[in-house]
Amino acid sequence: MYEIIITDASGTITLPQLEIPLSLTILEGASDVQTLDYNVYTDFITTKRLVSHTWSYLSKTEFTALKGYYDRQFTLFAYPTITITEMGITDMIARMILSPQSVSDQCGTVEGVTVSFRESKVNP
């Protein structure tokens, strides 16, 4: 069972069980250089991870808690850390990106919630 654990200065939350698919993308910090004789070499600098996930539905309470971590990036001037044990990710500092809210019923259920975490080695 895959779970995302988010931590910031306010505390820690374990998000609802993840639905498949869970996306992990490797972002390359590299620069290809073409020489005058048309050879190419690459300056490899780093790689970073981008984890994305979409829930079909989250309750109003679950979405509010998730949005709280998103909002605090801007008020605390610090990114949260995430842990996904099953993917080998532990306390990864990550810029959090949250999709727009789409309420689907009178109970406040939110549908199609996508959250992305872009790895950073430092806080802003």
Secondary structure, DSSP 8 states (H G I E B T S, - for coil): ----EEEETTEEEE-S---S-EEEEEEEEEEEEE-TTS-EEEEEEEEEEEEEEEEEEE-HHHHHHHHHHHHHHHHHT---EEEEGGGTEEEEEEEEEE----B-STT--EEEEEEEEEE-SS--
